[in-house]
Amino acid sequence: MAQDSMLKFVGRAQAYPAKRDAGVRAEDFAEIAARYAPPTAEDQAGRCSQCGVPYCSVHCPLHNHIPDWLRLTAEGRLREAYELSNSTSTMPEICGRICPQDRLCEGNCVIEFTGHGAVTIGSVEKFITDTAWEEGWVEPLVPGPARGQSVAVIGAGPAGLTAAEYLRGHGYDVHVYDRHDRAGGLLTYGIPGFKLEKPVVMRRVDRLKAGGIVFHEGFGVGEDASLDDLRQRHDAVLIATGVYKARALDVAGGDDGRVVAALDFLIASNRKGFGDAVPAFDGGTLNAEGKHVVVVGGGDTAMDCVRTAIRQGAASVKCLYRRDRTNMPGSQREVANAEEEGAEFVWLSAPAAFENDGTVRARRMRLGAPDASGRRAPEADPSGDFTLHADLVVKALGFDAEDLPALFGAPELGVSRWGTVLVDGKTLMTSLDGVFAAGDIVRGASLVVWAIRDGRDVAATMHKWLKAKARAGRVAA
């Protein structure tokens, strides 16, 4: 009987939730598409082929039980579908919104390979958990029996929040320290509302606070306390700061305030969405309104900046990327959304200089021999340069790690030559006893779903280490 509702991919077409008209959605920061209505979600889940080797799960960093909760959804058993989805992910509705499914689960869907179009996994995942919130199925975080040990988590992004949730569930006192005035990390301040509306993040944070996790917001480790101070206060420490330092752009000029970092631009926009006072936005430095904007980069952060500038009322928005469309790292869906909303992509181009007359001299590029990663490396095209008008240039070239040993006053903290924190491959402990690390600060700038996976993994190793520490303490006593 279960199979009666499945295997409908031949006779049932792929259908994503309808997007709002591009001209309308470009006027606000609300998410661009509503979620499915129940019959549609169940119909789309029923397209799953229930294949013997579920490549969707294999290519999901969390190894979510995707075919199983698709089947439950198709059968109308939504609460069971939610519980199964929630069993492997602390933020399924967030992943459903912002994961690049076209590169992960949906991109590896078996029926996609047959030409029938992938199951719309992300949209169904979002539908399941949004329904769970509305119906009251999302249970409070219940701490385990008190263990008498405490943990410090530095960074309230997806890795830190995930680890905090699991550790609180094990019965530890958990304190989360974050330099921003709101928890969530890039989920809160780095991702625009049209991809992830902020109440979706805040309700997750509020659930953790209600479960007894103590948040120290506006707390800068290295300023308000050193890493060693936290080690003295707590039995274990997790570094989950993410990577925030903008990669440099080696281009002449740009000292007149026209060139800004992507994260500064996005944080200012998100703060305005919260109703905060943002002088740099109000003064025009981090506001695209009425300006000719050039965004440099081809990843998802660049797409966020392009689409944010459009919503702020830019006169024009161009995105310069040194490779072609096929070789860009960002989601093709995001490129399509940006084009629909009025952005112009200038492929095979890179800035050569920021001129004093308010223009950008750009260099035409071409793809040469493959680089170390196998991608064809861009090189200057001898056909020459061209000029673009730019009142505001946003650098979206990715992020590197900050100098944590210096920032935290911990010169003995081991880091790689890229500044990422070095950890033992099995325990995820750093060079400092009882100090662990997870997320982008270990692996480099990556996806939210990988940060959640890392938070889940490090919570397990920390739990094991803390139990051993407690046993040793009892023996010594």
ABEGO torsion letter per residue (X at the ends): XAAAABGAAAABBBBBBBBBBAAAAAABABBABBBBBAAAAAAAAAABAGBABBAAAAABAAGBBAAAAAAAAAAGBAAAAAAAAAAABABAAAAAAABBAAABAAAABAAAAAGAEBBBAAAAAAAAAAAAAAAGABBBBBBBBBAGBBBBBBEABAAAAAAAAAAAAAGBBBBBBBABABBGEAAAAABBAAABBAAAAAAAAAAAAAAGBBBBBGBBBGAABBAAAAAAABABBBBBAEBABBBBBBBBEGAAGABBBAAAAAAAAAAAAAGBBBAAAAAGAABABGBBBBBBEABAAAAAAAAAAAAAGBABBBBBBABBAAABABBAAAAAAAAAAGBBBBBGBBBABBBAAGBBBBBBBBBBBBBAAGBBBBBBBAAEBBBBBBABBBBBAEBBBBBAAAAAGBAABBBBAAGBBBBBAAAGBBABBGBBBBEAAAAEBBBAAAAAAAAAAAAAAAAAAAAAAAAAAAAAX
